[in-house]
Amino acid sequence: MEIKIESSQVLVIYLALIIFGSLYNQVIAWMERKHYLEGYTSLAVGLGVLVTVGSTAVFSWAYALLALGSFCASGLPLAVGSIWRHMRAREMEQSGLRMDVTPGKFIGTERREL
């Protein structure tokens, strides 16, 4: 399969991707400040890759789908593993908080002996 690529198309796609990347960076920075991405950064990366791979469809749907399949095959285990590790860390953190609670102690009060 032969792909004809014009330099003007490539430049337009690169410019569009630079604009997307700049805007997406601002969104990611905002999400990080709000702690929305904690444990889910891999999904944000995956969306960026999807847009980048999608841009290649201008030249060839077949190659774009091939690239998308390849990125999914290599990235999905990483994304699932990242989310799993985050969930386990949160579980351990929550367990630790539950164990720190001392019976008979309450916030702002002292336990009185009778």
Residue pairs with C-beta under 8 A, 6 or more apart in sequence:
1 60
1 62
3 59
3 60
3 63
5 59
9 58
9 59
13 55
13 58
16 55
17 51
17 52
17 55
20 51
21 48
24 47
24 48
24 51
28 37
28 44
31 37
31 44
37 44
38 86
39 82
39 83
39 85
39 86
39 87
39 89
39 90
40 82
40 83
40 86
41 82
42 75
42 78
42 79
42 82
42 83
43 79
43 83
45 75
46 75
46 79
49 71
49 75
50 68
53 64
53 67
53 68
53 71
54 64
54 68
56 63
56 64
56 67
57 64
104 111
105 111
